[in-house]
Amino acid sequence: MSLCDPEAGVHSSLLVALPEGVPPLRSFYLYLTSGCNLMCRHCWIQPRFVNGRPDPQDCINPESLFAAVKEARTLGLASVKFTGGEPLLHPRFRDIAEGLTALDLSLNMETNGTLLTPELARWLKNSTKIGFVSVSLDDCEPDSHDAFRGVRGAFDAAVRGLDYLSEAGYANTQVIMSLHRGNIGKIDSVVALAAAHGAASVKLNPVSDAGRGGQMTRQRETLGIAELLAVEKYIYGELKEKIAVKRLVLNLPPAIRSFRTLMETRGCTGDCGVLGILGILGSGEIAMCGIGQTIPSLVYGKLGDSITDIWLNSPKLQTLRKELRDWSNYPGICGDCLLARFCRTGCVAANYQGIERMVWPEKKCEEAHALGLFPASRRQKVGEIKN
């Protein structure tokens, strides 16, 4: 799994002898509901907006989930990530967290933070194995954050959520900042704000053109590779010397990072560990990840189906494993990149959404190559590349 992933390094007993070429199933990503109380401009999976109401839309059935987890443990399952939509909208969120805690899984959660309360934060810390929580915070100014997240009051609620987590005893909370042209000049202020409210790290995720982010790209609000490389130089240089959080992470492909930042980030690739993950959607469908909400062809089955059969025999999974192992035939600049086997061509879900090919060069790498910014030292040979 990626060093970027908080559950990396967690191991579980493997009870099923897996065929050659089939890796252990390490993690479930639970998109607990198909609804969200915010309507963020950049969201890549576009959950249904519930206008602030406690209406989660489709929800994962807890009993079906627990049955799937017990079967998946035999395949190596060790961790679960709660995400969404907004996971705290699930009407039986506590039942699910308690049940998975009892099954001795490592748990973490991504949330917009707006539904946290002091009591809920204490319960998460003291009664569950949710050991790592990420909260979205995109701006230091309430009006700007709220405009980006689509609901007035989202900023104040998210900051209160961070405080509640800190007061409950979480010392490793992470803030995730979705980076775009409108907030690129506010990185320092967001980092300082995160530290002031108890966060230990800040992760900078450049907005992509997937889902709603496509409109931002068309309006030229997303960042180009030259801008992102300048951000990288700044945050791991000048900003690193004065930050109050323990760690900064910028999600960029390793091939275009400087050697210094590769060392600083311990070779972090930004890779989610797709070869060891199954996503479970609020509808109960089992998919590559949340992208299955908008791309039915990346749905492998549903809760109630055999997890073992899906993991061993899904045609899409078999294709993905084969193509990702075939480094010599990676297309485009990836075919000439010394680090391609580590980042595995970036987000395969985003690749598929764009061109219906899972293995394809990350757009930032393609742009860097086109602009002459792709480091020659990362290439096997300089010359014509495969398409």
Beta strands, then each sheet from edge to edge (+ up, - down):
strand 1: 27-31
strand 2: 35-36
strand 3: 48-49
strand 4: 79-83
strand 5: 106-111
strand 6: 130-136
strand 7: 174-179
strand 8: 201-206
strand 9: 247-250
strand 10: 277-280
strand 11: 285-287
strand 12: 299-302
sheet 1: 9+ 8+ 7+ 6+ 5+ 4+ 1+ 10+ 11- 12+
sheet 2: 2+ 3+
end
